[in-house]
Amino acid sequence: MKVKLCFKCKQYVPIRENDYQNSKEILAFDRAHAGHPTQIVNEEEVANLERWMGG
Ligand SMILES: [Zn+2]
């Protein structure tokens, strides 16, 4: 699974394909973080998020 994260707010949302509710969550995430640096990464990398985001 992949997640979309915002480096500025240090928040992320899971990305589930073919999931209508999730697509709305992603849309809301995009709105909330418009203009922020976001990136889609693998879930495995989220395990290290706290570390490479500076805790
Ligand atoms: Zn943000």
mmCIF file of the protein (N, C-alpha, C, O) and its ligand, coordinates in Angstrom:
data_MODEL
# 
_entry.id   MODEL 
# 
loop_
_entity.id 
_entity.type 
_entity.pdbx_number_of_molecules 
1 polymer     1 
2 non-polymer 1 
# 
_entity_poly.entity_id                      1 
_entity_poly.type                           'polypeptide(L)' 
_entity_poly.nstd_linkage                   no 
_entity_poly.nstd_monomer                   no 
_entity_poly.pdbx_seq_one_letter_code       MKVKLCFKCKQYVPIRENDYQNSKEILAFDRAHAGHPTQIVNEEEVANLERWMGG 
_entity_poly.pdbx_seq_one_letter_code_can   MKVKLCFKCKQYVPIRENDYQNSKEILAFDRAHAGHPTQIVNEEEVANLERWMGG 
_entity_poly.pdbx_strand_id                 A 
# 
loop_
_entity_poly_seq.entity_id 
_entity_poly_seq.num 
_entity_poly_seq.mon_id 
_entity_poly_seq.hetero 
1 1  MET n 
1 2  LYS n 
1 3  VAL n 
1 4  LYS n 
1 5  LEU n 
1 6  CYS n 
1 7  PHE n 
1 8  LYS n 
1 9  CYS n 
1 10 LYS n 
1 11 GLN n 
1 12 TYR n 
1 13 VAL n 
1 14 PRO n 
1 15 ILE n 
1 16 ARG n 
1 17 GLU n 
1 18 ASN n 
1 19 ASP n 
1 20 TYR n 
1 21 GLN n 
1 22 ASN n 
1 23 SER n 
1 24 LYS n 
1 25 GLU n 
1 26 ILE n 
1 27 LEU n 
1 28 ALA n 
1 29 PHE n 
1 30 ASP n 
1 31 ARG n 
1 32 ALA n 
1 33 HIS n 
1 34 ALA n 
1 35 GLY n 
1 36 HIS n 
1 37 PRO n 
1 38 THR n 
1 39 GLN n 
1 40 ILE n 
1 41 VAL n 
1 42 ASN n 
1 43 GLU n 
1 44 GLU n 
1 45 GLU n 
1 46 VAL n 
1 47 ALA n 
1 48 ASN n 
1 49 LEU n 
1 50 GLU n 
1 51 ARG n 
1 52 TRP n 
1 53 MET n 
1 54 GLY n 
1 55 GLY n 
# 
loop_
_struct_asym.id 
_struct_asym.entity_id 
A 1 
B 2 
# 
loop_
_chem_comp.id 
_chem_comp.type 
_chem_comp.mon_nstd_flag 
ALA 'L-peptide linking' y 
ARG 'L-peptide linking' y 
ASN 'L-peptide linking' y 
ASP 'L-peptide linking' y 
CYS 'L-peptide linking' y 
GLN 'L-peptide linking' y 
GLU 'L-peptide linking' y 
GLY 'peptide linking'   y 
HIS 'L-peptide linking' y 
ILE 'L-peptide linking' y 
LEU 'L-peptide linking' y 
LYS 'L-peptide linking' y 
MET 'L-peptide linking' y 
PHE 'L-peptide linking' y 
PRO 'L-peptide linking' y 
SER 'L-peptide linking' y 
THR 'L-peptide linking' y 
TRP 'L-peptide linking' y 
TYR 'L-peptide linking' y 
VAL 'L-peptide linking' y 
ZN  non-polymer         . 
# 
_pdbx_entity_nonpoly.entity_id   2 
_pdbx_entity_nonpoly.name        ? 
_pdbx_entity_nonpoly.comp_id     ZN 
# 
_pdbx_nonpoly_scheme.asym_id         B 
_pdbx_nonpoly_scheme.entity_id       2 
_pdbx_nonpoly_scheme.mon_id          ZN 
_pdbx_nonpoly_scheme.ndb_seq_num     1 
_pdbx_nonpoly_scheme.pdb_seq_num     101 
_pdbx_nonpoly_scheme.auth_seq_num    101 
_pdbx_nonpoly_scheme.pdb_mon_id      ZN 
_pdbx_nonpoly_scheme.auth_mon_id     ZN 
_pdbx_nonpoly_scheme.pdb_strand_id   A 
_pdbx_nonpoly_scheme.pdb_ins_code    . 
# 
loop_
_atom_site.group_PDB 
_atom_site.id 
_atom_site.type_symbol 
_atom_site.label_atom_id 
_atom_site.label_alt_id 
_atom_site.label_comp_id 
_atom_site.label_asym_id 
_atom_site.label_entity_id 
_atom_site.label_seq_id 
_atom_site.pdbx_PDB_ins_code 
_atom_site.Cartn_x 
_atom_site.Cartn_y 
_atom_site.Cartn_z 
_atom_site.occupancy 
_atom_site.B_iso_or_equiv 
_atom_site.pdbx_formal_charge 
_atom_site.auth_seq_id 
_atom_site.auth_comp_id 
_atom_site.auth_asym_id 
_atom_site.auth_atom_id 
_atom_site.pdbx_PDB_model_num 
ATOM   1   N  N  . MET A 1 1  ? 0.837   -1.201 0.000  1.00 0.00 ? 1   MET A N  1 
ATOM   2   C  CA . MET A 1 1  ? 0.000   0.000  0.000  1.00 0.00 ? 1   MET A CA 1 
ATOM   3   C  C  . MET A 1 1  ? 0.870   1.248  0.000  1.00 0.00 ? 1   MET A C  1 
ATOM   4   O  O  . MET A 1 1  ? 2.007   1.239  0.470  1.00 0.00 ? 1   MET A O  1 
ATOM   5   N  N  . LYS A 1 2  ? 0.303   2.321  -0.540 1.00 0.00 ? 2   LYS A N  1 
ATOM   6   C  CA . LYS A 1 2  ? 1.026   3.579  -0.560 1.00 0.00 ? 2   LYS A CA 1 
ATOM   7   C  C  . LYS A 1 2  ? 0.299   4.612  0.273  1.00 0.00 ? 2   LYS A C  1 
ATOM   8   O  O  . LYS A 1 2  ? -0.895  4.486  0.546  1.00 0.00 ? 2   LYS A O  1 
ATOM   9   N  N  . VAL A 1 3  ? 1.022   5.620  0.666  1.00 0.00 ? 3   VAL A N  1 
ATOM   10  C  CA . VAL A 1 3  ? 0.423   6.719  1.413  1.00 0.00 ? 3   VAL A CA 1 
ATOM   11  C  C  . VAL A 1 3  ? 0.856   8.032  0.777  1.00 0.00 ? 3   VAL A C  1 
ATOM   12  O  O  . VAL A 1 3  ? 1.910   8.110  0.146  1.00 0.00 ? 3   VAL A O  1 
ATOM   13  N  N  . LYS A 1 4  ? 0.035   9.060  0.950  1.00 0.00 ? 4   LYS A N  1 
ATOM   14  C  CA . LYS A 1 4  ? 0.391   10.399 0.491  1.00 0.00 ? 4   LYS A CA 1 
ATOM   15  C  C  . LYS A 1 4  ? 0.666   11.230 1.726  1.00 0.00 ? 4   LYS A C  1 
ATOM   16  O  O  . LYS A 1 4  ? -0.157  11.293 2.639  1.00 0.00 ? 4   LYS A O  1 
ATOM   17  N  N  . LEU A 1 5  ? 1.818   11.863 1.752  1.00 0.00 ? 5   LEU A N  1 
ATOM   18  C  CA . LEU A 1 5  ? 2.182   12.604 2.952  1.00 0.00 ? 5   LEU A CA 1 
ATOM   19  C  C  . LEU A 1 5  ? 2.527   14.041 2.627  1.00 0.00 ? 5   LEU A C  1 
ATOM   20  O  O  . LEU A 1 5  ? 2.922   14.376 1.510  1.00 0.00 ? 5   LEU A O  1 
ATOM   21  N  N  . CYS A 1 6  ? 2.363   14.889 3.647  1.00 0.00 ? 6   CYS A N  1 
ATOM   22  C  CA . CYS A 1 6  ? 2.710   16.298 3.551  1.00 0.00 ? 6   CYS A CA 1 
ATOM   23  C  C  . CYS A 1 6  ? 3.910   16.549 4.448  1.00 0.00 ? 6   CYS A C  1 
ATOM   24  O  O  . CYS A 1 6  ? 3.855   16.340 5.660  1.00 0.00 ? 6   CYS A O  1 
ATOM   25  N  N  . PHE A 1 7  ? 4.991   17.000 3.832  1.00 0.00 ? 7   PHE A N  1 
ATOM   26  C  CA . PHE A 1 7  ? 6.221   17.221 4.598  1.00 0.00 ? 7   PHE A CA 1 
ATOM   27  C  C  . PHE A 1 7  ? 6.062   18.401 5.551  1.00 0.00 ? 7   PHE A C  1 
ATOM   28  O  O  . PHE A 1 7  ? 6.673   18.429 6.620  1.00 0.00 ? 7   PHE A O  1 
ATOM   29  N  N  . LYS A 1 8  ? 5.246   19.369 5.164  1.00 0.00 ? 8   LYS A N  1 
ATOM   30  C  CA . LYS A 1 8  ? 5.101   20.564 5.979  1.00 0.00 ? 8   LYS A CA 1 
ATOM   31  C  C  . LYS A 1 8  ? 4.318   20.282 7.261  1.00 0.00 ? 8   LYS A C  1 
ATOM   32  O  O  . LYS A 1 8  ? 4.715   20.707 8.346  1.00 0.00 ? 8   LYS A O  1 
ATOM   33  N  N  . CYS A 1 9  ? 3.206   19.564 7.126  1.00 0.00 ? 9   CYS A N  1 
ATOM   34  C  CA . CYS A 1 9  ? 2.324   19.302 8.266  1.00 0.00 ? 9   CYS A CA 1 
ATOM   35  C  C  . CYS A 1 9  ? 2.645   17.977 8.958  1.00 0.00 ? 9   CYS A C  1 
ATOM   36  O  O  . CYS A 1 9  ? 2.152   17.702 10.052 1.00 0.00 ? 9   CYS A O  1 
ATOM   37  N  N  . LYS A 1 10 ? 3.471   17.166 8.311  1.00 0.00 ? 10  LYS A N  1 
ATOM   38  C  CA . LYS A 1 10 ? 3.819   15.854 8.855  1.00 0.00 ? 10  LYS A CA 1 
ATOM   39  C  C  . LYS A 1 10 ? 2.574   15.009 9.076  1.00 0.00 ? 10  LYS A C  1 
ATOM   40  O  O  . LYS A 1 10 ? 2.429   14.336 10.097 1.00 0.00 ? 10  LYS A O  1 
ATOM   41  N  N  . GLN A 1 11 ? 1.677   15.060 8.093  1.00 0.00 ? 11  GLN A N  1 
ATOM   42  C  CA . GLN A 1 11 ? 0.478   14.232 8.123  1.00 0.00 ? 11  GLN A CA 1 
ATOM   43  C  C  . GLN A 1 11 ? 0.453   13.397 6.850  1.00 0.00 ? 11  GLN A C  1 
ATOM   44  O  O  . GLN A 1 11 ? 1.057   13.759 5.839  1.00 0.00 ? 11  GLN A O  1 
ATOM   45  N  N  . TYR A 1 12 ? -0.255  12.273 6.917  1.00 0.00 ? 12  TYR A N  1 
ATOM   46  C  CA . TYR A 1 12 ? -0.378  11.462 5.709  1.00 0.00 ? 12  TYR A CA 1 
ATOM   47  C  C  . TYR A 1 12 ? -1.722  10.749 5.680  1.00 0.00 ? 12  TYR A C  1 
ATOM   48  O  O  . TYR A 1 12 ? -2.393  10.593 6.700  1.00 0.00 ? 12  TYR A O  1 
ATOM   49  N  N  . VAL A 1 13 ? -2.091  10.324 4.481  1.00 0.00 ? 13  VAL A N  1 
ATOM   50  C  CA . VAL A 1 13 ? -3.354  9.616  4.287  1.00 0.00 ? 13  VAL A CA 1 
ATOM   51  C  C  . VAL A 1 13 ? -3.057  8.366  3.467  1.00 0.00 ? 13  VAL A C  1 
ATOM   52  O  O  . VAL A 1 13 ? -2.290  8.431  2.506  1.00 0.00 ? 13  VAL A O  1 
ATOM   53  N  N  . PRO A 1 14 ? -3.653  7.223  3.830  1.00 0.00 ? 14  PRO A N  1 
ATOM   54  C  CA . PRO A 1 14 ? -3.430  6.005  3.040  1.00 0.00 ? 14  PRO A CA 1 
ATOM   55  C  C  . PRO A 1 14 ? -4.104  6.113  1.683  1.00 0.00 ? 14  PRO A C  1 
ATOM   56  O  O  . PRO A 1 14 ? -5.128  6.780  1.540  1.00 0.00 ? 14  PRO A O  1 
ATOM   57  N  N  . ILE A 1 15 ? -3.532  5.462  0.698  1.00 0.00 ? 15  ILE A N  1 
ATOM   58  C  CA . ILE A 1 15 ? -4.106  5.448  -0.648 1.00 0.00 ? 15  ILE A CA 1 
ATOM   59  C  C  . ILE A 1 15 ? -4.587  4.038  -0.963 1.00 0.00 ? 15  ILE A C  1 
ATOM   60  O  O  . ILE A 1 15 ? -3.783  3.118  -1.114 1.00 0.00 ? 15  ILE A O  1 
ATOM   61  N  N  . ARG A 1 16 ? -5.904  3.876  -1.061 1.00 0.00 ? 16  ARG A N  1 
ATOM   62  C  CA . ARG A 1 16 ? -6.485  2.583  -1.401 1.00 0.00 ? 16  ARG A CA 1 
ATOM   63  C  C  . ARG A 1 16 ? -7.211  2.726  -2.731 1.00 0.00 ? 16  ARG A C  1 
ATOM   64  O  O  . ARG A 1 16 ? -8.140  3.524  -2.856 1.00 0.00 ? 16  ARG A O  1 
ATOM   65  N  N  . GLU A 1 17 ? -6.790  1.962  -3.708 1.00 0.00 ? 17  GLU A N  1 
ATOM   66  C  CA . GLU A 1 17 ? -7.405  2.070  -5.025 1.00 0.00 ? 17  GLU A CA 1 
ATOM   67  C  C  . GLU A 1 17 ? -8.813  1.473  -4.997 1.00 0.00 ? 17  GLU A C  1 
ATOM   68  O  O  . GLU A 1 17 ? -9.099  0.543  -4.243 1.00 0.00 ? 17  GLU A O  1 
ATOM   69  N  N  . ASN A 1 18 ? -9.680  2.035  -5.841 1.00 0.00 ? 18  ASN A N  1 
ATOM   70  C  CA . ASN A 1 18 ? -11.054 1.543  -5.956 1.00 0.00 ? 18  ASN A CA 1 
ATOM   71  C  C  . ASN A 1 18 ? -11.815 1.636  -4.632 1.00 0.00 ? 18  ASN A C  1 
ATOM   72  O  O  . ASN A 1 18 ? -12.655 0.792  -4.322 1.00 0.00 ? 18  ASN A O  1 
ATOM   73  N  N  . ASP A 1 19 ? -11.501 2.677  -3.861 1.00 0.00 ? 19  ASP A N  1 
ATOM   74  C  CA . ASP A 1 19 ? -12.192 2.892  -2.591 1.00 0.00 ? 19  ASP A CA 1 
ATOM   75  C  C  . ASP A 1 19 ? -12.761 4.309  -2.617 1.00 0.00 ? 19  ASP A C  1 
ATOM   76  O  O  . ASP A 1 19 ? -12.028 5.291  -2.505 1.00 0.00 ? 19  ASP A O  1 
ATOM   77  N  N  . TYR A 1 20 ? -14.090 4.391  -2.769 1.00 0.00 ? 20  TYR A N  1 
ATOM   78  C  CA . TYR A 1 20 ? -14.706 5.707  -2.948 1.00 0.00 ? 20  TYR A CA 1 
ATOM   79  C  C  . TYR A 1 20 ? -14.495 6.598  -1.731 1.00 0.00 ? 20  TYR A C  1 
ATOM   80  O  O  . TYR A 1 20 ? -14.150 7.772  -1.866 1.00 0.00 ? 20  TYR A O  1 
ATOM   81  N  N  . GLN A 1 21 ? -14.702 6.036  -0.541 1.00 0.00 ? 21  GLN A N  1 
ATOM   82  C  CA . GLN A 1 21 ? -14.518 6.811  0.681  1.00 0.00 ? 21  GLN A CA 1 
ATOM   83  C  C  . GLN A 1 21 ? -13.080 7.322  0.771  1.00 0.00 ? 21  GLN A C  1 
ATOM   84  O  O  . GLN A 1 21 ? -12.841 8.467  1.156  1.00 0.00 ? 21  GLN A O  1 
ATOM   85  N  N  . ASN A 1 22 ? -12.143 6.474  0.418  1.00 0.00 ? 22  ASN A N  1 
ATOM   86  C  CA . ASN A 1 22 ? -10.742 6.870  0.463  1.00 0.00 ? 22  ASN A CA 1 
ATOM   87  C  C  . ASN A 1 22 ? -10.436 7.969  -0.543 1.00 0.00 ? 22  ASN A C  1 
ATOM   88  O  O  . ASN A 1 22 ? -9.638  8.866  -0.272 1.00 0.00 ? 22  ASN A O  1 
ATOM   89  N  N  . SER A 1 23 ? -11.084 7.893  -1.720 1.00 0.00 ? 23  SER A N  1 
ATOM   90  C  CA . SER A 1 23 ? -10.836 8.918  -2.731 1.00 0.00 ? 23  SER A CA 1 
ATOM   91  C  C  . SER A 1 23 ? -11.285 10.280 -2.220 1.00 0.00 ? 23  SER A C  1 
ATOM   92  O  O  . SER A 1 23 ? -10.690 11.303 -2.559 1.00 0.00 ? 23  SER A O  1 
ATOM   93  N  N  . LYS A 1 24 ? -12.341 10.291 -1.398 1.00 0.00 ? 24  LYS A N  1 
ATOM   94  C  CA . LYS A 1 24 ? -12.796 11.547 -0.808 1.00 0.00 ? 24  LYS A CA 1 
ATOM   95  C  C  . LYS A 1 24 ? -11.805 12.049 0.236  1.00 0.00 ? 24  LYS A C  1 
ATOM   96  O  O  . LYS A 1 24 ? -11.574 13.251 0.365  1.00 0.00 ? 24  LYS A O  1 
ATOM   97  N  N  . GLU A 1 25 ? -11.227 11.112 0.976  1.00 0.00 ? 25  GLU A N  1 
ATOM   98  C  CA . GLU A 1 25 ? -10.225 11.480 1.976  1.00 0.00 ? 25  GLU A CA 1 
ATOM   99  C  C  . GLU A 1 25 ? -9.000  12.106 1.311  1.00 0.00 ? 25  GLU A C  1 
ATOM   100 O  O  . GLU A 1 25 ? -8.439  13.087 1.798  1.00 0.00 ? 25  GLU A O  1 
ATOM   101 N  N  . ILE A 1 26 ? -8.604  11.515 0.188  1.00 0.00 ? 26  ILE A N  1 
ATOM   102 C  CA . ILE A 1 26 ? -7.449  12.033 -0.539 1.00 0.00 ? 26  ILE A CA 1 
ATOM   103 C  C  . ILE A 1 26 ? -7.753  13.424 -1.096 1.00 0.00 ? 26  ILE A C  1 
ATOM   104 O  O  . ILE A 1 26 ? -6.899  14.312 -1.083 1.00 0.00 ? 26  ILE A O  1 
ATOM   105 N  N  . LEU A 1 27 ? -8.982  13.599 -1.586 1.00 0.00 ? 27  LEU A N  1 
ATOM   106 C  CA . LEU A 1 27 ? -9.388  14.895 -2.114 1.00 0.00 ? 27  LEU A CA 1 
ATOM   107 C  C  . LEU A 1 27 ? -9.327  15.952 -1.005 1.00 0.00 ? 27  LEU A C  1 
ATOM   108 O  O  . LEU A 1 27 ? -8.839  17.062 -1.215 1.00 0.00 ? 27  LEU A O  1 
ATOM   109 N  N  . ALA A 1 28 ? -9.829  15.587 0.174  1.00 0.00 ? 28  ALA A N  1 
ATOM   110 C  CA . ALA A 1 28 ? -9.804  16.506 1.310  1.00 0.00 ? 28  ALA A CA 1 
ATOM   111 C  C  . ALA A 1 28 ? -8.362  16.804 1.717  1.00 0.00 ? 28  ALA A C  1 
ATOM   112 O  O  . ALA A 1 28 ? -8.027  17.933 2.076  1.00 0.00 ? 28  ALA A O  1 
ATOM   113 N  N  . PHE A 1 29 ? -7.515  15.774 1.656  1.00 0.00 ? 29  PHE A N  1 
ATOM   114 C  CA . PHE A 1 29 ? -6.107  15.943 1.993  1.00 0.00 ? 29  PHE A CA 1 
ATOM   115 C  C  . PHE A 1 29 ? -5.453  16.921 1.019  1.00 0.00 ? 29  PHE A C  1 
ATOM   116 O  O  . PHE A 1 29 ? -4.702  17.808 1.425  1.00 0.00 ? 29  PHE A O  1 
ATOM   117 N  N  . ASP A 1 30 ? -5.748  16.748 -0.273 1.00 0.00 ? 30  ASP A N  1 
ATOM   118 C  CA . ASP A 1 30 ? -5.181  17.635 -1.287 1.00 0.00 ? 30  ASP A CA 1 
ATOM   119 C  C  . ASP A 1 30 ? -5.611  19.080 -1.058 1.00 0.00 ? 30  ASP A C  1 
ATOM   120 O  O  . ASP A 1 30 ? -4.824  20.011 -1.226 1.00 0.00 ? 30  ASP A O  1 
ATOM   121 N  N  . ARG A 1 31 ? -6.875  19.250 -0.673 1.00 0.00 ? 31  ARG A N  1 
ATOM   122 C  CA . ARG A 1 31 ? -7.370  20.604 -0.416 1.00 0.00 ? 31  ARG A CA 1 
ATOM   123 C  C  . ARG A 1 31 ? -6.672  21.205 0.791  1.00 0.00 ? 31  ARG A C  1 
ATOM   124 O  O  . ARG A 1 31 ? -6.238  22.357 0.765  1.00 0.00 ? 31  ARG A O  1 
ATOM   125 N  N  . ALA A 1 32 ? -6.571  20.417 1.843  1.00 0.00 ? 32  ALA A N  1 
ATOM   126 C  CA . ALA A 1 32 ? -5.986  20.905 3.094  1.00 0.00 ? 32  ALA A CA 1 
ATOM   127 C  C  . ALA A 1 32 ? -4.509  21.239 2.922  1.00 0.00 ? 32  ALA A C  1 
ATOM   128 O  O  . ALA A 1 32 ? -3.977  22.101 3.621  1.00 0.00 ? 32  ALA A O  1 
ATOM   129 N  N  . HIS A 1 33 ? -3.845  20.549 1.984  1.00 0.00 ? 33  HIS A N  1 
ATOM   130 C  CA . HIS A 1 33 ? -2.403  20.710 1.835  1.00 0.00 ? 33  HIS A CA 1 
ATOM   131 C  C  . HIS A 1 33 ? -2.026  21.300 0.477  1.00 0.00 ? 33  HIS A C  1 
ATOM   132 O  O  . HIS A 1 33 ? -0.927  21.076 -0.030 1.00 0.00 ? 33  HIS A O  1 
ATOM   133 N  N  . ALA A 1 34 ? -2.950  22.049 -0.095 1.00 0.00 ? 34  ALA A N  1 
ATOM   134 C  CA . ALA A 1 34 ? -2.660  22.709 -1.365 1.00 0.00 ? 34  ALA A CA 1 
ATOM   135 C  C  . ALA A 1 34 ? -1.478  23.654 -1.194 1.00 0.00 ? 34  ALA A C  1 
ATOM   136 O  O  . ALA A 1 34 ? -1.458  24.470 -0.273 1.00 0.00 ? 34  ALA A O  1 
ATOM   137 N  N  . GLY A 1 35 ? -0.512  23.546 -2.069 1.00 0.00 ? 35  GLY A N  1 
ATOM   138 C  CA . GLY A 1 35 ? 0.658   24.409 -1.993 1.00 0.00 ? 35  GLY A CA 1 
ATOM   139 C  C  . GLY A 1 35 ? 1.736   23.887 -1.061 1.00 0.00 ? 35  GLY A C  1 
ATOM   140 O  O  . GLY A 1 35 ? 2.823   24.459 -0.979 1.00 0.00 ? 35  GLY A O  1 
ATOM   141 N  N  . HIS A 1 36 ? 1.437   22.797 -0.354 1.00 0.00 ? 36  HIS A N  1 
ATOM   142 C  CA . HIS A 1 36 ? 2.441   22.199 0.521  1.00 0.00 ? 36  HIS A CA 1 
ATOM   143 C  C  . HIS A 1 36 ? 3.224   21.139 -0.253 1.00 0.00 ? 36  HIS A C  1 
ATOM   144 O  O  . HIS A 1 36 ? 2.725   20.587 -1.234 1.00 0.00 ? 36  HIS A O  1 
ATOM   145 N  N  . PRO A 1 37 ? 4.451   20.857 0.190  1.00 0.00 ? 37  PRO A N  1 
ATOM   146 C  CA . PRO A 1 37 ? 5.214   19.778 -0.455 1.00 0.00 ? 37  PRO A CA 1 
ATOM   147 C  C  . PRO A 1 37 ? 4.659   18.418 -0.052 1.00 0.00 ? 37  PRO A C  1 
ATOM   148 O  O  . PRO A 1 37 ? 4.793   18.015 1.103  1.00 0.00 ? 37  PRO A O  1 
ATOM   149 N  N  . THR A 1 38 ? 4.038   17.707 -0.990 1.00 0.00 ? 38  THR A N  1 
ATOM   150 C  CA . THR A 1 38 ? 3.501   16.375 -0.712 1.00 0.00 ? 38  THR A CA 1 
ATOM   151 C  C  . THR A 1 38 ? 4.181   15.353 -1.609 1.00 0.00 ? 38  THR A C  1 
ATOM   152 O  O  . THR A 1 38 ? 4.722   15.684 -2.664 1.00 0.00 ? 38  THR A O  1 
ATOM   153 N  N  . GLN A 1 39 ? 4.139   14.105 -1.163 1.00 0.00 ? 39  GLN A N  1 
ATOM   154 C  CA . GLN A 1 39 ? 4.749   13.036 -1.941 1.00 0.00 ? 39  GLN A CA 1 
ATOM   155 C  C  . GLN A 1 39 ? 4.051   11.728 -1.630 1.00 0.00 ? 39  GLN A C  1 
ATOM   156 O  O  . GLN A 1 39 ? 3.588   11.505 -0.511 1.00 0.00 ? 39  GLN A O  1 
ATOM   157 N  N  . ILE A 1 40 ? 3.979   10.853 -2.646 1.00 0.00 ? 40  ILE A N  1 
ATOM   158 C  CA . ILE A 1 40 ? 3.419   9.520  -2.453 1.00 0.00 ? 40  ILE A CA 1 
ATOM   159 C  C  . ILE A 1 40 ? 4.564   8.548  -2.228 1.00 0.00 ? 40  ILE A C  1 
ATOM   160 O  O  . ILE A 1 40 ? 5.480   8.452  -3.045 1.00 0.00 ? 40  ILE A O  1 
ATOM   161 N  N  . VAL A 1 41 ? 4.507   7.831  -1.114 1.00 0.00 ? 41  VAL A N  1 
ATOM   162 C  CA . VAL A 1 41 ? 5.576   6.888  -0.784 1.00 0.00 ? 41  VAL A CA 1 
ATOM   163 C  C  . VAL A 1 41 ? 4.971   5.540  -0.403 1.00 0.00 ? 41  VAL A C  1 
ATOM   164 O  O  . VAL A 1 41 ? 3.771   5.428  -0.153 1.00 0.00 ? 41  VAL A O  1 
ATOM   165 N  N  . ASN A 1 42 ? 5.827   4.521  -0.365 1.00 0.00 ? 42  ASN A N  1 
ATOM   166 C  CA . ASN A 1 42 ? 5.377   3.194  0.045  1.00 0.00 ? 42  ASN A CA 1 
ATOM   167 C  C  . ASN A 1 42 ? 5.133   3.161  1.548  1.00 0.00 ? 42  ASN A C  1 
ATOM   168 O  O  . ASN A 1 42 ? 5.776   3.867  2.325  1.00 0.00 ? 42  ASN A O  1 
ATOM   169 N  N  . GLU A 1 43 ? 4.168   2.304  1.931  1.00 0.00 ? 43  GLU A N  1 
ATOM   170 C  CA . GLU A 1 43 ? 3.812   2.210  3.340  1.00 0.00 ? 43  GLU A CA 1 
ATOM   171 C  C  . GLU A 1 43 ? 5.031   1.854  4.197  1.00 0.00 ? 43  GLU A C  1 
ATOM   172 O  O  . GLU A 1 43 ? 5.164   2.329  5.324  1.00 0.00 ? 43  GLU A O  1 
ATOM   173 N  N  . GLU A 1 44 ? 5.917   1.017  3.655  1.00 0.00 ? 44  GLU A N  1 
ATOM   174 C  CA . GLU A 1 44 ? 7.086   0.609  4.433  1.00 0.00 ? 44  GLU A CA 1 
ATOM   175 C  C  . GLU A 1 44 ? 7.900   1.812  4.876  1.00 0.00 ? 44  GLU A C  1 
ATOM   176 O  O  . GLU A 1 44 ? 8.505   1.802  5.948  1.00 0.00 ? 44  GLU A O  1 
ATOM   177 N  N  . GLU A 1 45 ? 7.912   2.849  4.047  1.00 0.00 ? 45  GLU A N  1 
ATOM   178 C  CA . GLU A 1 45 ? 8.701   4.029  4.384  1.00 0.00 ? 45  GLU A CA 1 
ATOM   179 C  C  . GLU A 1 45 ? 8.066   4.822  5.517  1.00 0.00 ? 45  GLU A C  1 
ATOM   180 O  O  . GLU A 1 45 ? 8.744   5.586  6.204  1.00 0.00 ? 45  GLU A O  1 
ATOM   181 N  N  . VAL A 1 46 ? 6.756   4.637  5.711  1.00 0.00 ? 46  VAL A N  1 
ATOM   182 C  CA . VAL A 1 46 ? 6.068   5.350  6.781  1.00 0.00 ? 46  VAL A CA 1 
ATOM   183 C  C  . VAL A 1 46 ? 6.609   4.912  8.134  1.00 0.00 ? 46  VAL A C  1 
ATOM   184 O  O  . VAL A 1 46 ? 6.606   5.681  9.095  1.00 0.00 ? 46  VAL A O  1 
ATOM   185 N  N  . ALA A 1 47 ? 7.078   3.655  8.198  1.00 0.00 ? 47  ALA A N  1 
ATOM   186 C  CA . ALA A 1 47 ? 7.636   3.160  9.456  1.00 0.00 ? 47  ALA A CA 1 
ATOM   187 C  C  . ALA A 1 47 ? 8.805   4.025  9.899  1.00 0.00 ? 47  ALA A C  1 
ATOM   188 O  O  . ALA A 1 47 ? 9.112   4.104  11.088 1.00 0.00 ? 47  ALA A O  1 
ATOM   189 N  N  . ASN A 1 48 ? 9.455   4.672  8.940  1.00 0.00 ? 48  ASN A N  1 
ATOM   190 C  CA . ASN A 1 48 ? 10.605  5.515  9.263  1.00 0.00 ? 48  ASN A CA 1 
ATOM   191 C  C  . ASN A 1 48 ? 10.248  6.992  9.278  1.00 0.00 ? 48  ASN A C  1 
ATOM   192 O  O  . ASN A 1 48 ? 11.113  7.848  9.460  1.00 0.00 ? 48  ASN A O  1 
ATOM   193 N  N  . LEU A 1 49 ? 8.965   7.284  9.086  1.00 0.00 ? 49  LEU A N  1 
ATOM   194 C  CA . LEU A 1 49 ? 8.557   8.689  8.954  1.00 0.00 ? 49  LEU A CA 1 
ATOM   195 C  C  . LEU A 1 49 ? 8.990   9.535  10.137 1.00 0.00 ? 49  LEU A C  1 
ATOM   196 O  O  . LEU A 1 49 ? 9.582   10.600 9.966  1.00 0.00 ? 49  LEU A O  1 
ATOM   197 N  N  . GLU A 1 50 ? 8.691   9.055  11.346 1.00 0.00 ? 50  GLU A N  1 
ATOM   198 C  CA . GLU A 1 50 ? 8.994   9.861  12.513 1.00 0.00 ? 50  GLU A CA 1 
ATOM   199 C  C  . GLU A 1 50 ? 10.459  10.207 12.561 1.00 0.00 ? 50  GLU A C  1 
ATOM   200 O  O  . GLU A 1 50 ? 10.838  11.296 12.994 1.00 0.00 ? 50  GLU A O  1 
ATOM   201 N  N  . ARG A 1 51 ? 11.287  9.274  12.113 1.00 0.00 ? 51  ARG A N  1 
ATOM   202 C  CA . ARG A 1 51 ? 12.722  9.516  12.172 1.00 0.00 ? 51  ARG A CA 1 
ATOM   203 C  C  . ARG A 1 51 ? 13.132  10.564 11.138 1.00 0.00 ? 51  ARG A C  1 
ATOM   204 O  O  . ARG A 1 51 ? 13.788  11.551 11.472 1.00 0.00 ? 51  ARG A O  1 
ATOM   205 N  N  . TRP A 1 52 ? 12.735  10.339 9.859  1.00 0.00 ? 52  TRP A N  1 
ATOM   206 C  CA . TRP A 1 52 ? 13.236  11.262 8.849  1.00 0.00 ? 52  TRP A CA 1 
ATOM   207 C  C  . TRP A 1 52 ? 12.440  12.540 8.755  1.00 0.00 ? 52  TRP A C  1 
ATOM   208 O  O  . TRP A 1 52 ? 12.782  13.430 7.977  1.00 0.00 ? 52  TRP A O  1 
ATOM   209 N  N  . MET A 1 53 ? 11.359  12.645 9.553  1.00 0.00 ? 53  MET A N  1 
ATOM   210 C  CA . MET A 1 53 ? 10.673  13.927 9.641  1.00 0.00 ? 53  MET A CA 1 
ATOM   211 C  C  . MET A 1 53 ? 11.150  14.706 10.853 1.00 0.00 ? 53  MET A C  1 
ATOM   212 O  O  . MET A 1 53 ? 10.646  15.791 11.142 1.00 0.00 ? 53  MET A O  1 
ATOM   213 N  N  . GLY A 1 54 ? 12.114  14.155 11.555 1.00 0.00 ? 54  GLY A N  1 
ATOM   214 C  CA . GLY A 1 54 ? 12.678  14.853 12.693 1.00 0.00 ? 54  GLY A CA 1 
ATOM   215 C  C  . GLY A 1 54 ? 11.907  14.620 13.970 1.00 0.00 ? 54  GLY A C  1 
ATOM   216 O  O  . GLY A 1 54 ? 12.046  15.379 14.929 1.00 0.00 ? 54  GLY A O  1 
ATOM   217 N  N  . GLY A 1 55 ? 11.090  13.572 13.993 1.00 0.00 ? 55  GLY A N  1 
ATOM   218 C  CA . GLY A 1 55 ? 10.338  13.235 15.212 1.00 0.00 ? 55  GLY A CA 1 
ATOM   219 C  C  . GLY A 1 55 ? 9.334   14.294 15.536 1.00 0.00 ? 55  GLY A C  1 
ATOM   220 O  O  . GLY A 1 55 ? 8.612   14.179 16.527 1.00 0.00 ? 55  GLY A O  1 
HETATM 221 ZN ZN . ZN  B 2 .  ? 0.328   20.264 4.700  1.00 0.00 2 101 ZN  A ZN 1 
# 
